[in-house]
Amino acid sequence: MIAADEGFEILDRATCLELLATAQVGRLAWATVDGHVHIRPVNYTLVGADIIVRTAMGSILAAAIAELPVTFEADELEPALETGWSVVVIGIAEDLGSTTEAARLRESVHPWARGSRPNVVRIRASEVTGRRLHPRSGPIVVVRLEPDADDQSLPDASQPPEPLEQGVQGD
């Protein structure tokens, strides 16, 4: 469904889940009992309609242990075309503990952050909504930039890159 004169499409649940399956990073948000809102970037994977994240000990795990309501958002934007999509999932965070399910799901998420992230949190989706912003009407201009022949600061793309020296030099 295209919203009248707004240029965006309201996405159905199935399309939202398809889009979520294409991304690796989203934002997880929740409010604590004192009213503070926390928002964290997380790597995730989608299993059915559930969002799976890995985390260390900390605020995300605390929210899951408390089974707080959370909001998860992932998107993909193309600034040059002024287009993209955004999907929001509302649900309850749940710590999977040391179950066999947690062990199986742990391997499905590859955290970018360094350090151990042994805890597995599942967000069971109770509501999934999304929007896709369509490109503006009119021509799309693609500009290809070629390096100046005189510009020595850019590497020559036709030549393989020089290998980096590794190791420590002696005294």
Buried (B, 14 or more C-beta within 10 A) or exposed (E): EEEEEEBBBEBEBEBBBBBBEEBEEBBBBBBEEEEEEBEBEBBBBBBEBBBBBBBEEEBBBBBBBEEBEBBBBBBBEEEEEEBBBBBBBBBBBBBBEEEEBBEEBBEEBEBEEEEEBEBBBBBBBEEBBBBBBBEEEEEEEEEEEEEEEEEEEEEEEEEEEEEEEEEEEEE
